[in-house]
Amino acid sequence: MNRCGLWMAALFIAGAAVAAAQDVDASYQNLQDAVAKLGTDQKAQAGADVLSADVAAVKKLAGETSALARQEIAKPGDESDPDAAKKRLEDLHAIDTYTEYALYATAVQSDAPVLVDLIGTLEKQNPKSKYLDQGYQVYLAALAKTGSSKITAIADKALLSFPQNPVLLYYLANSAANRGQSDRALTFSMRLIALWNSHPKPPEGVSEADWDRQRDASLGPSYYMAGKVYAASSRWVDADKYLRAALPFAKGNPAMQAEALFQLGIANYNLGKMTMSKARILEGAQFSEQCAAIQGARTQDAWKNAQVMKAEAAKMR
């Protein structure tokens, strides 16, 4: 190629790069405008048709902007100006991240079907997005509202990207327990217990207070589910350990409190029999009496158990 040809080729490449950058920047600006317009229309309590069109615009522009940004990211930078190339690359990554924010922010302001659609779109665009990590609580709730049969599969898949997400772990533990899948319930419960006991920091965008409430809402039930599984398999030492840990969290939940006390009564009775400990059997009777004081399905059985345990202890030295 002659010098003229080389010069023309360089101009063509440079021109194409400038055009691509302009496309990304223009699409990014349009997306920002669409997000702002949606917020304005929501504040003005616009009609459903207007809001639907705004949401559709955000979804479309988020996908297009992300694709354009990633295309430019994949291309070589300007070697003649490394600093400018580095800055442009940082800007492109920031633009791509904003597209994820746009989908998330729009989703959490929408009703369940729209939220499911937008978060599902975000999952496809970037399954490791930081906005998914903080959005799974509302996403799983919205999926339940829409009657989705794929919640467990979605949570299982999401856990691959966010293995320390307490919302996903708690959902999967509770779902498994409700289905009678004891091994699976124990696995997720123990993972959640280990997570909370490691004192994790809240993800970006989640306050310490909300993080603490989330911990208290799932740690107690996790101890309880683990204790129940161990009790069902006659692992009395472990059952005693985890059900005792569950008790402080169960005070506002009479059904959970009663069941934990009932199983603790049985566990301590059996531990007392195994170790010939009168004190342990009497402790089992005490747990049983506490359970009997709570009106519910276990009341009568717990009272009977307490009488048997006290009679057994009376025969011991």
N, C-alpha and C positions, 0 to 999 in steps of 0.2 A: 504493500500500500504506500502511495506517495505521501509527502508531507501534508498536502492539502487534504488527502483522504483521512490521515490520522487526525488532523485538526478538526475536520468535520465530525469524525466519530467521537472525539472527545467532547465536542459541543453537544452532540446528540445525547451522550451518556449524562453529561452534566444537566442538560435540559430535562431529561427524563427524571433524574433524581430530584430536581427542584419541583417538577410537576407532582411527583409522588408525595413529597413533603407537604406541598400545598393541599393535596387531596386529604391527607391525614389531618392536617390542622383545620381544614374547613369542616370535615366530618366531626372532629372533636368539638368545634365551636357549635355546630348544629346540635350535637348531643347535649351540651351544656344548656343551650337555649331550650331544648325540649324538656329537660329536667326542671328548669326554672319555670317554664310555662305550666307544667303539670302541678307544681307547687302552688302557683298563682291560682289556677283553676280550682284546686282543692280548697284553698282558703275562701274563694268566692262561691264555694258550693255549686260548682257547675253541674250541668246535667250529666247523666251516665254516658250518653253518647260522646260528649266532649271529652270526658275523662278517659273513656275507652280509646279514643283516637290518640290522646296524649300518651297513654301507656304503650300503645302500639308503636308510636313514633320512637319512644325511648328504647323499646326492645329492638327495633329495626336498626336504629343508629348505633346502639351499643355493639351489636354484632358486626356491623360494617366498619365501625371505627377500630374495633379490636383487630379485625382482619387486616385492615390497611396498616395499622401500627406494626403488627407482627411481620407483615411483608417487608416493611422498611427495615425493621430490626434484623431480619435475616440477610439483608444485603450488606456488602462491604461498605465501611465508612469512608469518609474523605481522608485519604492518606496524606494529603498536602496540609491538612490542618487537624492534627490529632485531638487537640483540646476541644475544638468545635464538634468533632465527631463524637467524642465522649459525652459532651453535654447533650447533643441531639439524642444519643442512645438513652441517656437517663430520662430525657423528656418523653421519649416514646414509651418507655416502660411505665412512666407515670400516667400517660394517656391510657395505656392498656388497663392499668389498675383502676383508673377512673371509670372505665366502661363497666367493670365489675361492681363498683360502688353504685353506679347509676341503676343497674339491675336490682341490686339489693335494696337500696333506698326506696325505689319505686315499689318493690315487692312488699315491704313491711308496712306500707301505707295502703295496701290494696286488700280486697276481700279474698277469701280462701282460694277460689279457683284461679284468680289472676296471680296470687302469690305463688301457688304451686307451679304455674307455668313459668314465671320469671325466675324462680330459684332453680327450677329444672333446667332452664336455659343457661343460667350461671354455672351449674354443675357441668354441663357439656362444654362450656367455654373454658373453664378452668376448675377442675375438680379439687384443686388445692387452694382455692381463693380464701384469703383471710376472712372475707365476708361470709363465707359458708360456715366457718368455724363458729362465728357468733350468731348465725342465723338458723341453725338446725332446730332450735327449740320452737320457733314460730313455724318453721317449715313442716316439722312432724305434726304439729297441732293442726295446721291447715290441711295436710294430707288426710288426717283423721276426719276432719269436717267434710271433706269431699268424698269420703267413703272409699278411699283408695285401698286396694288389697296388696299393694306393693311396699308398704311402709317398712316392713322388716327387711326386705331385700334392699331397699334404698339405704336404710341405716347400716346394714352389713357392709355395703359397698363404700359408704361414706367413711366408715371406721378405718378403712385401709388408708385413707388420706389423713384422717384425724384420729389416731389411736388413743389420744388422751382427752377426747371430747367427752365430758361427763354426761351431757344430754343423750348422746348416742349410746353410751355404756348403760345408762340407767334405763333407757327405753328397751334395749335388747335384754337386759337382765329381767325386767318386769314382764316383758312379753314372753320370755322363756318360762318364767315361773307360772304365769297364767295358763300356759300350754302344758304344764306338767313336765317340761324339759329340764329336769333337775341339774344334770351335769352342766348344761349350757347356762342355766341361771346362776349356778355357783361360779362358773368361770368369769362371767361379766360382773357379778357382785364383788368378787375378790379383786378384780382389776379396778373397780371403782373405789373400793376401800383403800387399796394401795395408792391410788391417785390422790384422793383427798388427804390421806395421811402424809403424803409427800409435800403438802402445802404449796400447791401450784399457784402461780400468779394468774389473775384474770386476764383473758385475752383483750386485745385492744378494743375499746368501745364498751367494755363491761365494767361497771363500778364495783368497788370492793364490797359494798353493801349487798348488791345483787348477787355477787359471787358467793358471799357467805350464806345468803338465803338458799341459793341453789345447792350448796354443800349440805346444809341442814336438811333440806327436803329429800336428798337422795342418799346421804350417808347412813342415816338410821334405817331406812328400808333395805339398804344393801346388807347391813349387819343382820337384819331380821331374815332376809332371804337366805343368806349363807347359813345362819343358825338353824333354820328350818330344814334345809337340805341335810346338814350334818345330823340333826335329830332323827330324820327319816331313815338314815343309814346307820343309826345307833353309834355314831361317833360322839360319845357323850362329852368328852373334854372339849372338843371344838364347838359342839352345840352350846355348852355352857358359856364358853368364852364369847361367842358372837351374839348370843341372845342377851347376855348381860350388857354388852355394848349397845344393843339396840334399845334397851329400856328407857334411857334418858330422852331419846328422840320420840318415844311412843306415847308420851303423856297426853298429847292432844288427839290420839287415835285409839279409842277404847278397844276396837276389834284387834288391832295389832298388839296393843298392850296385853290384852287378855290371852292371846295366842302365845305371845312370848313368855308370859308367866306360866302358862300351862305346860309348855315344852320345857321350861326351866325346872319346873317341879319334877317332871319325869326324868330329866337328865341328872339332876342332883340326887334323886332317889336311886337311880341306877349306879351313879358314881359312889354313893354311900354303900350300896350292897357290894360293889366290887372291892372297895377298900375297907369294908367293915367299919365304916365311920358313922356312928350314931348322929353326930353333929350334921353331917352332910344330908342324911335322910331327913332330919328335922328341918333343915333348910329347904329341902324339896317340899316338905309339908307346908312350910311358910309361903313359898311361892304359889303353891296350889290354893291356899286360903286367900291370898291376894287376888288370884284369878277368880275364885268363887265370889268375891265381893263385887265383881263387875258383871252386871246383867248381860247375858248373851248366850251364845250356843255352847260355850264351855262351862257355864256356871255349875250345873249339877255334877258333871263328870269331875270337875276340879275339886268340888267339896268331897265327893266320894274318895278321890285319890288322897286327899289330905288325911281322911280318917284312917285309911289303910296304912299310909306312911307313918302316922303317929303311933298306930298300934304296933307296927313293925319295930319302930325305934324303942317302944316301951319294953320290948323283949330283950333289948341289948343292954349291956352294962354301960 
